[in-house]
Amino acid sequence: MQLTWRGFALLLLIPLLVGMSGLWRGFLWLGLAALLLVLALMLADWRLTPDVRAWSLQRQHDDRLSLAAWNLVTVQVHLRRGPRPLSVWLRDTPPITFGVHEETRVLMGRVTPGQPQIFSYQLYPPRRGDYEFGDLYLRWESVLGLLRRQARFPATESVKVYPNLVDVRKYDLLVRQNRLWELGLRNARIFGSGSEFERLRDYLPDDEYRRINWKATARRGKPISVEYETERSQNLVAMVDVGRMMRSPVGDVARLDYAINAVLLLAYVASQKGDRMGVLTFADTVQAWLTPRAGKGQFLRMLELLYAVESQPVEPEYNAAFGYLAAKQRKRSLVLVFTDLTGGLSIDSLIAQITRLRRTHLPLLITISDPTIYRTAHQPIHDSASLYQRTVAEQLLQERRRSLERLRHLGVHTLDTPADQLSIAVIDKYLALKARELI
């Protein structure tokens, strides 16, 4: 229990009156009367104000929190009884490593008796794994506003952080509303190529003559064109490097976790397109393999597999990984290789293997650019330390550019993009390659 500013102001009147008793003895009796009155008001306020038993708190959130995304958490505060609405302050105790907006660490509002009030805030988990929420803390102002009471409400619970499901749900919603442009997808649905019938529409001047449907044209009395959609039931395999360099963070999140988020969203989009997708994780040896399949069940299998993936403090062994893929996946596939080119010791091996892969598959090398290195390579030079940092960053960028240019010269598709744009860039590239019938 603590005093409010109103209760503190009333108590200050008492020593003021007692101090003035030297001028007139009646102030002493007024001070004593004021003391008794304030104590009586505080006692009445204490009795009128609902105690801890009148409150009920319940936290709600998704069963699986999403990695590297803002997840909504709500707390329902219910005051069962009371004479009037009360001002409250609510504080939750999420896992200490989770990001929280500073202004939402303590939530404020008013609760009316018999009407549950919802308080909400967002969490940003930077790592996958198992975590635990702590208890809930509530402070409420008394009926007369003289006191504040507080209590702790047991609310300890475990929570799992999975690869990003927020983007998957957002994609699904925007697909239904035909608003995929809000995600930044440029090629969400591409017509005019492929061989699967999509729809009939009026002929346009730039349409090819072979696209004209003569039967529909005769029926409608005007030129009608056919639109085709790219073929379904194609194969995709995501090769995810879980070695040493993929452990390094970009901001608060590891490169590996950004890659896993991108793979998961790609798997969902591919399942919607009717394609089959599998995954291979590797470090110095192959860690896990999932044969390409289609459907929602495959997406859920990939979700569970990627949730449990852990990075290894070793160099990736590309020869073993690509050899394993060649033995397991003989049908032509789009092979997306998620790895890092900064400071690796096996770049020549990667280039040789991914070039050899072009004979039977369509490889796409995907790397995550680090804005910190880019900023360091362009920072002004103030002293010897900044000169050294800039020189090293420039060398790293040059080595990265040379490796990517070498792969492009050999005919390998590459994608080098910032971490926060990775998932959308991968989907865009997949849809573009699919529309060009390269898979």
N, C-alpha and C positions, 0 to 999 in steps of 0.2 A: 504494500500500500504506500502511496505517496500523495503529497498535497498538490493541488493544482495552484495556478497563480491566484485564483479567486480565494481559495482557502488560506493561502499564505498571506494575502492582503488583509483578510479578516483578523488573522492572528497578530499582524503588525499593529493593529489598532490598540491592542491590550498594553504593550509596553509604552506606547505613546501616551495613553491616558494615565498610566501609573507614573510616568515621568513628569507629567504636568501636575501631579498632586502637591508639589511644592508651592504652586501658585494658589491652589484651592484644594482643600482636603477632600472635597466631594468628588474630584477626579479619581481618587483611589477607589472609592466605592463604585464609580462608573466602570473603572477598569475591571474590578472583580465581577460586576454584573455582566460586562461584555465577555469575559472569559467563560462564565457559566453558559451564556447564550451561545457562544461559538462552539463550545464542547457539546452542547445539546444539539445544535444543528449538524455537527459532524457525526454524532451518534445516530441521529435520525437519518442522515444521508447514507450512512453505512448500512442501516437496517433496510432502507427502501431500495438500495441498489442490489440487483440480482447477483448472487454469488456464483462460484464456478459450476455448481450443479445445474444452473439454468442454461448453460451454454453447450452447444454441440458443434464440433468442427470436423469436417471431412475433406481430405485432399483427393483430387482426381487428376489423372493424366493418362496418356497412352500406356498400354502395357509394355510397349517397346519404344523407348525414346530414340530419336534419330541422331546419329553422329553428325557433327559439324553443321547443325541446323538449329534454329530457335524453336523450341518445343513449348507448347502451351501447358501451363499448370494452373489449375483452379482450386480454390479452397472455399467450401460452402460454410458460412458461419450462421448458425441458427440460435436465436434467443427465444427460448420457449415461453417465458413470461417476463413481465416487467410493466411499470406504469407508463413509460414513454421511450421513444427512440434514444439510443445511446451512441456516442462517438467511440470508435474502437480503433486500435492499432494492431495489425497482425504481422507477425514475422515467422517465416518458414525457415527450415534448416536443410537445404538441399546439399548434395555432395560438394565438398569444399572445392574440388577442381572444376566444377561447372561454372560457366560464365553467367552472370546475372546483371541486368541493368541496375545501376546504383540507385536510381529513383524508385525501384520496386523492391528493394530489400526490406523495407517496412511499408506495408500497405495500409492506407487510412480510409475510413468511411463511416457511415452511420447505419446501424442495424435497428430495424423496427421489430418489436416483439411479435412472434408468430409468422414473420415473413423472412425466410432465408435470404441472405445476401451473398452474392458471389464475388470473390476477390480473385484476380488473375495476375499472373506474371509469366515470364518466359525464361527458359534455361537453355544454355548452349554447351552441350557435352563435347569436349575435345578428344575423347578417347572412347573406343569400344570397351565393353566389359560389364561386370556386375558391380553395382553401387548400392548405396543405402541413403534414404532420407532419414532425417532426425525428427524430433518432436516439433509441434506447433506452439507458438507463444502468442498469447492474446492479452492486450491491456485495454481496459474500458473505463470510461469516465463515469462518475457517479451521477445519480439523478439530479442532485442540486449543483453538481459541478464543483464540489469542494475537494473531492478525493479521486484517486485513480487506483483501480484494483488490477491485478494481473495474475495469470496462471499459466502453467505449462500443460499442454494436452498431449498425451501419448499418441504418436503417429509414425513411429519407426516402421519403415517398410523397405524391401529390396526392390531394385529397379534394374532393368537391363538396357544397355545402350547398343543398338544395332546400327548397321549401315543405314544411310539416309533413306527413310521411308516418306519423309515430308514431300520431297520432290516427286516421288512416285504417285502419291495421292494427288498432288497438285497437277501432275501431267494427266492423270486419269480424269480429273474434273474438267480440265480445259479441253481435253479431247471431246468430251460429251457436249461441251458448250461451243465447240469450234472456235476456240480462242487461243490456240497454241502459240500465236505470235507473242503473247504476253510472257512466255518463257524465253523468248529470243530465238525460237526455231525458225529458220528461213525456209527449210525444205521439209516441213512436217509431212506434206503429202504432195507427191509430184506426179502429174499426169503427163500424157503424151508420149511415154516411153513404155517399154515392156510389152507384154502380150496378154495380160489378164484384163478382161472387159471391166470397165468401171461405170460408164454412163454414156448416154447420147446427149448431144447439145447442138445448137445452131453452128453452122459452118462459119469460120472466120477466115479472112483473106490470107493469113499466114499459115493455115493448115495445109498439110500435105494432101495431095489428091487421094492417096491410098487410104487415108483415114475416113473418106466419105462412105457412109452407109447408104447404098443406092436404094435398098428396099425402104428404109425409113424416109429417104428423100422423096421417093415416089408416093408414099402414103401421105406425107405432110405437104407436098407441093413446094418444098424449098430445101436447099442443101442442108444435110444433117451430117455431123462428124461424130466419130466414135472416139472416146477417151479411154485409154488403157492405163492400168496401174502396174507397177513393177511386180515381178513374180514373187510368190510366197515360197515357203518351205526351203529356204536357203540356210546354209550352215554358218554359224559364227562361233569362234573360240577366243576367249579372253585369256591371254597369258600374262599373269601378274607376278612381277618380280617382288619377292618379299625379303630381299637381301639388305645389306648394310645401308646403302644409300637411300633406299626407300623409307628408312626409319627417320631420316632428317625431317624436321618440321618446316612447314611454310606457315608462318604465323604461329598459331597454337596447335595446328593439326598436322599430323605426319603425312608425307607424300602418299604413303600406302593407303591411308584412310581416304584421301581424295580419290585415289584410283578405285578403291572398292566402291565408293559411292557412285562413280561413273559407270562401273561395270553393272551395278545393280539396276540403275535406271535404264541402261542399254538393254539389259535382259528383259525388263518389263516392256519396253518399246518393241523389242524384237518379237516378244510373244504376241503382242497386239498385231504385228505385221504377219504373223503366221510363220516366222522363221524359227529355226532350232538353234539353241545356244548352249555352249559348254564353257568350262573354265579349267585352267591349269595354273596352279600356284607353284613357284619354285624359288629356291635359293641356291645352295651348293648341290642340292638334290631336289627332285620333284617332291613337293609336299602334299599335293592333292590333285585329283583329276575327276572331272564330272563330264561324262559323255554328252554331246549335244542332243538336246531333246526340245520339244515344243510344249507349250501349255503352261498353265498357272502352277502346276505341280513342280515343274522344273524351276520356276522362279522361286518358289518357297525352298526348294532344295539348295539353290544357290545362296539364298538369304542365310540359311543356317550354316552353310559352309564358310561363307565370308565373315560371319559373325565371329567365328572361332579362329580366324587366321591371325597368326602372330609373326612379326618380322624377326629376322635372324641376323646376328652380328657377323655375317660372312659375305664374301663376294659371290655374286650370282654365277652359276655354271651354265652358260648358254648352250654349250654343246650337249650336255645331258638333257636339258629341257627341250630343245628342238628335236633331238633324237627321239625322245619319248613321244612328242607330238606326232612325229612322222610315223611312228609305229602304231599309235592309237587312232589317228584321224587321217584316213586315206582319201575321203571325199573332199572335193574342192571346197574351201571355206574362206571366209574373211577372218584372218587371224590378227587380233589386236594385241600388240605387245606393249604392256605398261611397264616402263623401266625408267632409269635415270642415267644420263650421260655425263654427269658432273663428278669428276674424280674417280670414275670407275677404272678398274684395271683390265677389263675384258672387252673393251670397245671393239677391237679388231675381230674378236671372236663373235660378237653380236652381229657386226656388219657381214661377216662371212656367212653366218647361219641364216640371217634374215634374207640375204640375197639368194642363197640356195633354196629358201622356202618359196621363192617366186615361181619355181618350176611347177609346183602343184597347187599352191594356194595364193591368195591375195593378202600379202602382209601389210599391216598399218602400224608403224611405230609411233607410240604416244608418249610424250614426255611432258613434265610439269615444269614450267619456268618459274623461277624464284624472283619476285620483284625486289627483294632485298639485295640480291647480287647485282641486279640491273641498276638500282639506285647507287650502290657502292661504286660501280664502274663509272658512274657519271657525277660522283660527288666532287666538290671543289677540294683542292689540295691546300691544307693549312700547315702541316708539319710532316715529319718523316713517317709517322704512323698512318696518316691518311693517304700518303703517297704509296706506302706498301699495300694498304688495303685496296686501293683503287687498281694498282697493278695486278694483284692477284685476281680480283674480280674480272678485270678485262681479259686476262688469260683464260679464265674459266669460260667466259662467254665466247671467246674466239674458238676454243676447243670444241665447244658445243655446236657452234655454227658450222665448223668444218666437218664434224661428224654428220650433221643433218644434211649438209650440201652433198657430201659424198654418197649418202644413201639415196637422195633424190636423183643424183646423176646416174645411179645404178637402177633407177626405175622403181624404187620403194616409196610408197606413200608415207608421209610423216605428218605429225600433228604436234606442235609445240605451243602450249597455251598456258595462261595463268591458272593457278589452282582454283580460284573461285569461278572460273568459266569452263572448267574441264568437262563437266557432265554434259552441258548443252553443246559444247564444241564436238564432243564424241558423237552425240546423236546426230548433229548436223552432217558430220563426215560420213557416218554410216548411211544416212538417207541419200546423200549425194552419190556415194559409190553404188548404192542399190539402184538409184534412178538411172545411172549410166550403164547398168547391166554389166558391171565389172566383176561382181561376185560369182 
